[in-house]
Amino acid sequence: MIATVINVVLILLGSCLGLVFKNRISARFASSITFALGLCVLGIGISSMIGTADTLCVIVCMVIGTLLGELINIEKRMDSVGTLLRNKLIRGESNSRFVEGFVNCSVLFCVGAMAINGSMEAGMNGNYDILISKAVIDGVSAITFAAAMGVGVAFAAIPILFYQGGLTLIFSAVGQGMDPAVVTEMSAVGGTIIVGIGINMLGLPKEKLRVGNMLPAIFLPLAYLPLRDWLATLMA
């Protein structure tokens, strides 16, 4: 939970800075920081990805997981949830940016691969690197959004506390009885997805990678490793 608390604190701090330095934050400053954070996210993803003990597991899970995600179109559905919340809550509040800031940033901070991957790493492995990196990114984003939309951005820290903190507790409980090899491969697959987030932040692909559609891959090692071991016994 400590990483989620840090996330909340940085969102609040970033919101305060955004309100204080309203209309004084240049696009050049925000862009440079985003690129720097993108490089850090890329490094974190690679460090998790190379921790695999079964490269084939990562490849198979990423391919099948991405196909499943594309079939369900998870990323589009996540975007639709955000749009639905925004339309429901902002309706009739066109003169106030409080609700707009709260809803937009709640969706931005909560919905994403880093929140899920980071909570999994924190809960199962006690590794807070991803969540703390996410906290820094959210804090920097909060500066820009608060400068534009006001104090409502700061209140987006509340859903983060319950959503991200809840996920961490769930993964902590579930992970206690899980095979360490499965946890290792789930982390490696999650790291691969984090690399995709870093690439998007750096603006490298012409078309943004739909990392949300890759999320099912994280859970496929739960099926892959037992199946691999079963096939190995048949061939022995």
C-alpha positions in Angstrom: 0.0 0.0 0.0 3.0 2.3 0.5 3.4 2.9 -3.2 -0.3 3.8 -3.6 0.0 6.3 -0.7 3.0 7.8 -2.5 0.9 7.9 -5.7 -1.8 9.8 -3.8 0.7 12.2 -2.3 2.3 13.0 -5.6 -1.0 13.6 -7.3 -1.9 16.1 -4.5 1.5 17.7 -4.7 1.3 18.0 -8.5 -2.2 19.4 -8.3 -1.0 22.1 -5.8 1.9 23.0 -8.1 -0.4 23.2 -11.1 -2.8 25.6 -9.2 0.1 27.7 -8.0 1.8 28.0 -11.4 -1.3 28.1 -13.4 -0.8 29.4 -17.0 3.0 29.4 -16.5 3.8 25.8 -17.5 5.2 25.6 -21.0 4.5 22.8 -23.5 8.2 22.4 -24.0 8.7 21.7 -20.3 5.9 19.1 -20.1 7.1 17.4 -23.3 10.7 17.1 -22.1 9.6 15.6 -18.8 7.3 13.1 -20.6 10.2 11.9 -22.7 12.4 11.5 -19.7 9.8 9.5 -17.8 9.2 7.4 -21.0 12.8 6.3 -20.9 12.5 5.3 -17.3 9.3 3.3 -17.9 11.1 1.6 -20.8 14.0 0.6 -18.5 11.6 -0.7 -15.8 9.8 -2.8 -18.4 13.0 -4.3 -19.8 14.3 -5.2 -16.3 11.1 -7.2 -15.6 11.0 -8.7 -19.1 14.5 -10.2 -18.9 13.7 -11.8 -15.6 11.9 -14.6 -17.4 13.1 -18.2 -17.0 11.1 -19.3 -20.1 11.3 -16.9 -23.1 8.8 -19.1 -25.0 6.2 -18.6 -22.3 6.5 -14.8 -22.7 6.2 -15.0 -26.4 3.2 -17.5 -26.5 1.4 -15.6 -23.7 1.9 -12.2 -25.4 0.7 -13.5 -28.8 -2.4 -15.3 -27.5 -3.2 -12.6 -24.9 -3.0 -9.8 -27.4 -5.2 -11.8 -29.8 -7.8 -12.2 -27.0 -7.5 -8.5 -26.1 -8.0 -7.4 -29.7 -10.9 -9.8 -30.0 -12.6 -8.3 -27.0 -11.1 -4.8 -27.8 -10.3 -4.1 -24.2 -8.7 -0.7 -24.9 -11.8 0.6 -26.7 -14.0 -0.6 -23.8 -11.8 1.1 -21.3 -12.0 4.3 -23.3 -15.8 3.9 -23.5 -16.0 3.6 -19.7 -14.1 6.9 -19.4 -16.3 8.6 -22.0 -19.4 7.3 -20.3 -18.3 8.6 -16.9 -17.3 11.9 -18.3 -20.7 12.4 -20.1 -22.8 11.3 -17.1 -21.0 13.4 -14.5 -20.2 16.5 -16.6 -23.6 16.9 -18.1 -25.2 20.2 -16.9 -21.8 21.3 -15.4 -20.5 23.1 -18.5 -19.5 26.2 -16.5 -17.6 24.2 -13.9 -14.3 22.5 -14.5 -14.2 20.7 -11.1 -16.1 17.7 -12.3 -14.3 17.6 -15.6 -10.9 17.6 -13.8 -12.0 14.9 -11.3 -13.5 12.5 -13.9 -10.8 12.9 -16.6 -8.0 12.4 -14.2 -9.7 9.6 -12.3 -9.9 7.7 -15.5 -6.4 8.6 -16.6 -4.8 7.6 -13.3 -6.8 4.4 -12.7 -7.4 2.9 -16.1 -4.2 1.6 -17.5 -1.7 -1.3 -17.7 0.7 0.3 -15.2 -1.9 0.3 -12.4 -2.6 -3.4 -12.9 1.0 -4.5 -13.5 2.3 -2.3 -10.7 -0.3 -3.6 -8.3 0.6 -7.2 -9.2 4.3 -6.6 -8.7 3.7 -4.8 -5.4 1.3 -7.4 -4.1 3.0 -10.6 -5.3 6.7 -9.6 -5.2 6.9 -6.6 -2.9 8.4 -4.7 -5.9 7.2 -1.1 -5.9 9.2 0.2 -8.9 6.3 0.2 -11.4 3.9 1.9 -9.0 6.4 4.5 -7.9 7.2 5.3 -11.5 3.5 5.6 -12.2 3.2 7.9 -9.2 5.8 10.2 -10.6 4.1 10.2 -14.0 0.7 10.9 -12.4 2.2 13.7 -10.3 3.7 15.4 -13.4 0.4 14.9 -15.3 -1.5 16.4 -12.3 0.6 19.6 -12.6 -0.5 20.2 -16.2 -4.2 19.1 -15.7 -4.6 21.1 -12.5 -3.3 24.2 -14.2 -5.9 23.7 -16.9 -8.9 22.3 -15.0 -8.5 23.3 -11.4 -8.8 21.7 -8.0 -11.0 18.8 -9.2 -7.8 17.1 -10.3 -6.6 16.7 -6.7 -9.7 14.8 -5.8 -8.8 12.1 -8.4 -6.4 10.8 -5.7 -9.4 9.3 -3.9 -10.3 6.7 -6.5 -6.6 5.8 -6.9 -6.4 5.0 -3.2 -9.3 2.6 -3.3 -8.8 1.1 -6.8 -5.0 0.7 -6.9 -4.7 -0.1 -3.2 -7.5 -2.7 -3.5 -5.8 -4.4 -6.4 -2.5 -4.6 -4.5 -4.2 -6.2 -1.5 -6.0 -8.7 -3.8 -2.8 -9.7 -5.6 -1.0 -10.0 -2.2 -3.7 -12.4 -1.0 -3.8 -14.4 -4.2 -0.1 -14.5 -4.7 0.7 -16.2 -1.4 -0.3 -19.6 -2.6 0.9 -19.3 -6.2 3.8 -21.1 -7.8 6.9 -18.8 -7.8 7.6 -19.8 -11.4 4.2 -18.5 -12.4 4.7 -15.2 -10.6 8.1 -14.8 -12.3 6.5 -15.3 -15.8 3.5 -13.1 -15.0 6.0 -10.4 -14.0 8.0 -10.9 -17.3 4.9 -10.6 -19.4 3.8 -7.5 -17.5 7.3 -6.1 -18.1 6.9 -6.6 -21.8 3.6 -4.7 -21.7 5.3 -1.9 -19.7 7.9 -1.6 -22.5 5.0 -0.9 -24.8 3.9 1.9 -22.5 7.4 3.4 -22.6 7.4 3.3 -26.4 4.1 5.1 -26.5 5.4 7.8 -24.1 8.4 8.3 -26.4 6.1 8.7 -29.4 8.0 6.2 -31.4 5.3 4.3 -33.3 3.3 6.1 -36.0 0.2 4.4 -34.5 -0.1 4.2 -30.7 0.4 0.7 -29.4 -2.9 -0.6 -27.9 -1.3 -1.9 -24.7 -4.7 -2.2 -23.0 -5.4 -5.1 -25.5 -2.3 -6.9 -24.3 -3.5 -7.2 -20.6 -5.0 -10.7 -20.9 -1.4 -11.9 -21.5 -0.4 -11.2 -17.9 -2.7 -14.0 -16.6 -1.9 -16.7 -19.3 1.2 -18.1 -17.5 -1.3 -19.5 -15.0 -2.4 -21.9 -17.8 0.8 -22.1 -19.8 3.2 -23.4 -17.2 0.9 -26.3 -15.9 0.2 -27.2 -19.6 3.9 -27.2 -20.4 4.7 -29.4 -17.4 1.9 -31.8 -18.3 3.2 -32.1 -21.9 6.7 -32.7 -20.6 5.5 -35.6 -18.5 3.8 -37.2 -21.5 6.9 -36.9 -23.5 9.2 -38.2 -20.8 
